[in-house]
């Protein structure tokens, strides 16, 4: 089983723009039926919508990182 959270965090570390992460994740999903199934289960488990779940997760991760750095600079 694929760890969707870890895959998305890895993409976030690799790419500097959200549009690049979006393109890469969609590409991965289109080419891996197991990833698609794991993603559906992940969305159900964490309460994400299948259409926007990965984008919502990435947005949350970016907000958390921003909050961390804001706290560190205060």
Order of alpha helices (4+ residues) and beta strands (2+ residues): alpha-alpha-alpha-alpha
